[in-house]
Amino acid sequence: MFDVKDSDFFDVEEEDFDTILAPDINFRGTIRFTKPFMIRGTVTGAIEATSDLVVDTNAVVTAGINASRVLVRGKVDGDITAKDVVFVTSTGSVNGDIISKEVVLEPGAHFTGKCTMTGE
């Protein structure tokens, strides 16, 4: 289909993560982390990270996101700022602005907002 430099990031499995927010968790507040983090539940607030974030299928995030790499398989309502890449899969939805060095939207992905691609 197409080649993405960090393709290993997009083939992530549950065992690749130290921390996973389970589907039955509804979190409100600010989440800060330095190791890869997966959200399967609901988050409302803010996410600040120096690592990777995966918003898994069926997850709902209503928050501003600042991370290194962001993979969206679920729903994000809020702006996303990523140091390296934002990847929205065919099951993903982003309602907010995206700022990143690289942005990938798979066919079928939903995106409403402004996209700003930063230089190296």
Wavefront OBJ file of the C-alpha trace (Angstrom):
o trace
v 0.000 0.000 0.000
v 2.550 2.596 1.147
v 5.753 2.682 3.134
v 5.946 4.413 6.503
v 9.372 4.808 8.145
v 8.263 3.801 11.630
v 6.056 0.926 10.502
v 6.956 -1.084 13.631
v 4.988 1.486 15.628
v 1.858 0.734 13.629
v 2.006 -3.012 14.225
v 1.952 -2.651 18.016
v 0.488 -5.322 20.239
v -0.747 -5.143 23.829
v 2.442 -6.748 25.172
v 4.486 -3.841 23.722
v 3.049 -1.500 26.387
v 3.900 -1.138 30.062
v 0.650 0.725 30.702
v -2.780 0.200 29.163
v -5.891 2.110 30.186
v -8.518 -0.663 30.068
v -11.810 -0.357 28.149
v -13.849 -0.101 31.371
v -11.860 2.893 32.701
v -13.233 6.446 32.435
v -10.418 8.850 33.385
v -10.739 12.617 33.910
v -7.671 14.791 34.383
v -4.133 15.054 33.041
v -2.111 12.003 32.052
v 1.685 12.380 31.889
v 3.970 9.528 30.818
v 7.444 8.758 29.485
v 6.946 5.178 28.232
v 4.565 3.944 25.495
v 0.934 4.143 26.605
v -2.246 2.632 25.138
v -5.750 3.922 25.763
v -8.633 1.504 25.368
v -11.096 3.357 27.602
v -12.280 6.947 27.878
v -10.069 9.935 28.713
v -11.200 13.516 29.245
v -8.647 16.230 30.003
v -5.062 16.461 28.734
v -2.324 14.055 27.682
v 1.326 15.111 27.937
v 3.996 12.618 26.927
v 7.581 12.258 25.802
v 6.791 8.838 24.329
v 4.277 7.096 22.060
v 0.511 7.063 22.452
v -1.982 4.639 20.934
v -5.680 5.479 21.022
v -7.019 2.000 20.363
v -10.175 1.000 18.512
v -13.313 1.953 20.500
v -11.319 4.312 22.779
v -12.692 7.834 23.169
v -10.314 10.672 24.018
v -11.584 14.207 24.608
v -8.281 15.904 25.304
v -5.413 17.880 23.900
v -2.563 15.497 23.126
v 1.168 16.227 23.113
v 3.372 13.178 22.444
v 6.236 11.836 20.355
v 4.224 9.574 18.040
v 0.437 9.171 18.055
v -1.523 6.319 16.512
v -5.290 6.877 16.388
v -7.460 3.809 15.864
v -10.363 5.193 17.933
v -11.832 8.667 18.419
v -10.019 11.855 19.435
v -11.785 15.163 20.056
v -8.979 17.661 20.624
v -5.789 18.990 19.123
v -2.834 16.650 18.600
v 0.783 17.823 18.634
v 3.333 15.111 17.892
v 7.096 15.442 17.600
v 7.417 12.787 14.889
v 4.189 11.421 13.406
v 0.411 11.266 13.734
v -1.132 8.229 12.050
v -4.926 7.953 11.800
v -6.087 4.507 10.697
v -9.205 3.697 8.703
v -11.083 3.151 11.995
v -9.758 6.402 13.502
v -11.380 9.791 13.858
v -9.805 13.136 14.801
v -11.839 16.276 15.407
v -9.166 18.894 16.075
v -5.980 20.379 14.683
v -2.895 18.247 14.031
v 0.687 19.556 14.240
v 3.463 17.083 13.428
v 6.490 16.417 11.257
v 4.580 13.665 9.440
v 0.827 13.026 9.159
v -0.716 9.881 7.686
v -4.445 9.455 7.109
v -5.478 6.008 5.901
v -8.383 5.787 3.455
v -11.556 5.768 5.548
v -10.076 7.846 8.382
v -12.096 10.854 9.542
v -10.342 14.174 10.127
v -11.847 17.590 10.783
v -9.419 20.393 11.546
v -6.239 22.066 10.355
v -3.083 20.128 9.613
v 0.324 21.748 10.044
v 3.385 19.748 9.067
v 6.549 20.948 10.748
v 10.035 20.802 9.250
v 12.886 18.585 10.327
l 1 2 3 4 5 6 7 8 9 10 11 12 13 14 15 16 17 18 19 20 21 22 23 24 25 26 27 28 29 30 31 32 33 34 35 36 37 38 39 40 41 42 43 44 45 46 47 48 49 50 51 52 53 54 55 56 57 58 59 60 61 62 63 64 65 66 67 68 69 70 71 72 73 74 75 76 77 78 79 80 81 82 83 84 85 86 87 88 89 90 91 92 93 94 95 96 97 98 99 100 101 102 103 104 105 106 107 108 109 110 111 112 113 114 115 116 117 118 119 120
